[in-house]
Amino acid sequence: MRKLKNIFVILSAFLVFAVFATGCGSSSTSNESSNVGKKNKDGKVDIGIVLPTKDEPRWTQDETRFKDALKDTDYSVQILFSQGDSAKEKANVDSLIAKGIKVLIICPQDGAAAAASAEAAKAAGVKVISYDRLITDTDAVDYYVSFDSIAVGAAQAQYLVDHASGKKGQPLNLYAGAASDNNAFLFFQGAWSVLQPKIADGTFKVVNSSEAVKLKDKAELTRDEQAKIIGQVTTNWDFNVAKTLASSNLTKATKADKGDVLVLAPNDGTARSIADTFKADKDVTSFVISGQDAEKASVQYIIDGLQSMTVFKDVRTLVTDAIATATAILEDQTPDAAGVTNNGKADIKTKQTDIIVVDQDSVNSALIDSGYYQASDFTGLK
């Protein structure tokens, strides 16, 4: 009797473990992929979408917008996330190719590394749309759908110029995205074109990049020159890296290099981390700080006066442009892509989407009235 009881206990424990493990497995899958649109009985997928990571609000926004736009589509669609790993990204693309996709929409984790994924898709007869970020050094990309990244950087920098103190030698801290992301270079290129004249004439003083100081008299930088500066100020699009770097910069800065500060932050997540760090420094009197993506948390920061601005890139429009390009391909039509972007190997047909600068004065008109967010999402709106 005791033996039977022991066997029953062991079997019960095993069953509990099995159910628990199965539940965990389902959760993991749901965190990495989602299916929308028509379901093909044979398991085939028409459009495959690969996004960089679920760990940044920007990309979960994109997922939501894709789902909303594609839920009633006539095409079967699968969305996968690469979780910041180029090897996983390639595995995702291979998985989608095996499911028979005809069009791949991919936002690369690393523009150069993603060339292998694009080439695998091309070899399988799949059309490749590089989404938001450019896949570089390959002729396997058919279309590029993005915002004007140079204009984004220029808008961030222009906001700093327009809200500067007017005093000579105002401290300027530069920060950039990941050196593996071609967009980070384009953002920086746009920002440098606006900031460089002010740096060269002494209106602004760069305090956290010796390479930028060396190159202050050069209006146009080569890729290698940009890389030298970005190498000193990269956040790698990581909140914690941004916080650590900002803290290190402030520790090394003299009291004279604080006071009323200008901060070029590359996106909203890093902007919040950097803003928190600067706010905690008693020698920083005030700061004007840029951002981009109009993440909810940063919109609240803007309302509360903790972040100065964000560049609103309406993902609804970008998603619409990407889907229109994909469906045109599937229907043997010519997509609307009048622009051209060189990726280092080929000229890629490009569809660019407009951007909007948002600060305290324009939160309502740009984000609430347009229906992008609800007023109830925030506190303190006027």
N, C-alpha and C positions, 0 to 999 in steps of 0.2 A: 504493500500500500504506500509505504514511504517512497519506494522507487517510482511508482506511478505519479505521485505528487511532485517529485523532483523533475520528472520528465515534463509534466504539465507546465511547471514554472519556467523551465528552459524554453519550451516551445512558445509560451506566451511572450517571454522576453524577446525571442527571435522575431515574432510577428510584429511586436511594437517597433523594434528596430527597423524591420523591413518597410513598414508604413512610413516611419519617420524619414528613412533614406529616400523613399520614393517621393515624398513631399518635397524634400530638399532638392531632388533632381528637377522636379517640375518648376520650382521657384527659380533655379539657376537658368533654366531654358528661357523662362519668361523675361528674365532680366537682360537677355542677350539678343532676343529676336522678337519680331511681331509680324503677323500676317494680316494683310488687309486686301480689300477688293475681292474679285471673283475667285472662288476656289476651284481649281482644276481637279477632276477626279483622278487623273493620272499622276498627280503630284507635281506637274510642271509649273514653272513660275515664269511670267512674262517679263516683269521688271524686278531687278534686284537692286536694293539700296543698301549701301554700307556707310555708316557714320562712325566718327572717331571714338566716342566714348559716351557712356551713360552717366559719367561722374561729373559732367559740367552741365549746368542748366541750359546753356545755349543749345546743346545737341538734343536734349530731351524736348526742348521747344520745337526743334525741327521735326523730331519724330511725331509729336502731337499734330503738327501742321500737315505732315505727309498723311497721317492716318485720317484726319478730317477731310483732306482733299481727295483721298483715294478710296474711301469706304464704299462709295457707290460706283466705282469704276468698272468697266467691262474687262479689265485686265487683272490677272493675279499678280500680287506684289508681296515681296518679303523684305523686311527691314532687319539688318544685322548690325551689331556694334563690335568694334575692334578693340575696345578697352585700352587704347593707347599703345597697342602692340602691332607693329607692321607684319609680323609673322602670322598673327591671328587674323589680320586684315586679309592677307593672301589666302589663308585657309577659308575665310568667309567667301571670298570671290570664287575660289575653286568649288566650294559647296554650291553656290548659286549657278555656276556654269553647269555643274552636274545636274541641276534641276531644270536646265533648258532655257535659261533666261535669254531674251533677245536684246535687252538693253540693260546696261549697268550704270547706275548713278552712284558715284563714289566720292566721298569727301576724304582725302588721304590723311592718314596720321603723319606720314612723312612723304613729301611730294616726290622725292627722288626714289625712295624705296617702293612707292606704289607703282612705279613704271612696270615692274614685273607683273603686277596684277592686271594692269591695262593690257600688257602684251599677251598674257594668257587669255584674256577675254577676246582680244582681237583675233588670236589664233583659232578661237572657237566660233568665230563669226558673230561675236557680240559687239554692238555699238557701245562706245564708252563716253559717258558724260562726266566730266570732272566738275564736282559740285562744291561751290564756295572757295575751295582751295585748289590750286593748280597742280596737276601731276606733271612733273618736269622730266626733261631728257628722254623723251620717247615720242615716236610718231603714231602711237597706238591710241591716242585720245582723239575722239571725233568732235566733241563740243565741250565748251567751258561755260558754265552758268554761274555767275558770281556778282557780287557787288563790286563797285569800283574801289579796289583796295587802296590805291594811291589817293583817291579823293577822301577816303576815310581818315587816313593819316593826316592829310592836309587840313581836314575839318577839326580834328583834335588839336592840332598845333595852332590853328587860327583862333580857336577859342582861348587858348593860353595867351596869345598875343593881344587879343581884344580885352582880356581881363587882367592884364599885367598891371603892376603898381605904377609904372611910369618912371620909376627910379633907375638910375644907371646901375648895372651889375646885379640885377635881381637874380637870385639863385634859381637855377633850373636843374631838375633831376630828370634824366632820361631813363626810360625802361622800355623793353621790347618783348615780343613774343618769343617763340621757340626758333632757334637757328635752323631747325629741320623743316620749318614751315615757310614756304615761299611767300605766303601772305605777310609774314612778319617783316620781310624785307620790303614789300610793297608799302605796307603801313609806314615803315620807317622812312622810306624814300619820300612819301608824301609829306610826312611831318618835317623832315629835314629841309625840304624845299621852302617851307614857310619859316622855320625857326632859324636857319643858317644866317640870313642877313642880320637878324637881331643878335645872334651870337657873335658874328664877325665884328659888328660895330660896338660891342660892349654893353648893349642894352640888357642882354641875358648873360649869365655866367654859368656854364656847365660845371657842376661840382662833383659829379660821380662818374665821369668817364674821361680819362686822360687821352684816349684815342680821339674822342670828339673835339677836345681842346686842340689837339694837333692838327685836325682837319677843319677847323672852324672857318678858314678862309676859302674853302672849296665848296662851290655851290652844288656841283653834281659829283656824287661819290660813285666809285666803281663798286662792283659786288664785293670784292675783297675788302675794300675800305669800309663798307657798311658792316661786313662780317666782323671786322676788328672792333667796331663800336658795340654791335649787338652782343658779341662775345663777352663784353664787360657788363652789360646791362640786361641780359636775357632773364626773363622770369620762367621761361620754358612753359608758359601758360599755366603755371602751377601756383596756387594761392600761397602755399607754405614757402615755396622758393622766393616768391615776391616779398613776403613778410620778412624773411631772413635777410634778403638782399637790402631791402629798405632800412632795416635795423642796422645792418653793417655800415651802410652809407651814412646814416645819421650819427653813428658812433664816431666815424672818422671825420665828419664835417666839423668845421670850426663854428663858433657861435655866429660869426659874421656870415657864414654860408647857410644860415637858417633864416629866422625872421619870417618875412613874407615870401613864400616859396611857390614856384611853378613846378608841376609834376606831369610829365607825359607818361601816362599809364596806358598799356596797350589794349586792355579790355576790362570789362566790368569786374570780373572775379579778382583779378590782380589789383584793380583800382581800389576795391574795398579793403583788401589786405594792406596795401600801401597807405591808404588813408587812415586806417586804424593806427598804424605804426607812427605816422607823422603826427596825428592828433595827440598821441601819448607823450610826445617830446615837448617838454616845457619851453624850449627855446624856439619852437616853431610857432610864430604868432598867428599865421594864417597860411592856407595853401589853396591853390586852384589846381584841380586834378581832372584829367580826361578819362574817358572810358569808351566802350562800345558794346553793343548787343542789346541794350535796354532790358537786361535781366530784372526780374521783379525786385530782387533784393537791392539792386543798385538804383532802381527808380525810387524805392523808399529812402535810400541814402541821399538821393538828390532832393527829395521833398524835405528831408531832415537837415539839409545843408552839409552833409558829410562827404558827398561827391558832387563835383561841379556840373558835369555834363556826361552825356553818353551819345554815341552815334547810333541812332535807331536804324537797323537794317531789317526792314519788314520781311520776316521769314515767310509770311503768307505769299508775298509777291515772288520771292525767290523760289519757293516750292512750286508755285503756279508756273513759273518759267521753266523749271526743270521738268515738270510733268508734261507741259506743252511740247517741249523738245522731245521727250521720250515717246509720247503718243504720235507725234508727227512721224517719227522714225518707224514706229510700228505700223502706221497707216500709209507708208511709202510716200510721205509728203516731205517737203523741204522745211526744216525748222527755221524759226525766226532767230537768226544769229548774225547780225550785220557787222559786228566787231571782229577784231583779230588780236590774239595774244600769242606771242612767241614763248614757248616753254623751254627754250634752249636747244631744241631739236627740230621743232616744226611750228608752223603758224596754225593756231587752233581757232576755229570759228567760235565766236564769243557772244553771249547774250549778257549784258550788264543791267543791273537793277539799281535804282536810285537809292540814296541815303538821306536821312533827316537828322539834324542836330537837335537834341532835346536837353533842356535845362529846367530849372524851377518854373520859369515863365511859360514853358511850352508843353509841360507834362500832359495837361488836360487836352489840348488841341491835337497833339501828336499821337498820344497813346490811349486816352480814354474816349474822346469823341470819335476816333477812328474804329473803336471796337476791339482794339488789340488786347487791351486789358479792361477790367471792370473797376470802377471807382472803389468798390468794396474791397478790392485787393490791397488797398493802401490806407494808411492813417495820415491825417494832417493835410489832406488835399484842400486847396482853396477853391 
